């Protein structure tokens, strides 16, 4: 038959081991809470960055591509040549109108 002192000794050892394991869990688990906070902060930052990236991507969809910009540049160069031609034509028309005006003023004199 087992003596109560032996059972008490073993119970004390078991409780001591449980207490030591509990302290070790708390000691090593304290970093876990800090890591959880850091992960939560990083998750929030990641969510904010994702929203910002989605906003930028949404705006970029409306922007012209490099091919479109090149086409616009070529069209503007063509328009510049056309406007230059129109300017010369209008200048000659303006000179003709001034000559007609001068001629009519000369004939209108008594």
Secondary structure, DSSP 4 states (H G I P E B T S, - for coil): ---HHHHHHHHHHHHHHHHHHHHHHHHHHHHHHHHHHHHHHHHHHHHHHHHHHHHHHHHHTTSPPHHHHHHHHHHHHHHHHHHHHHHHHHHHHHHHHHHHHHHHHHHT--
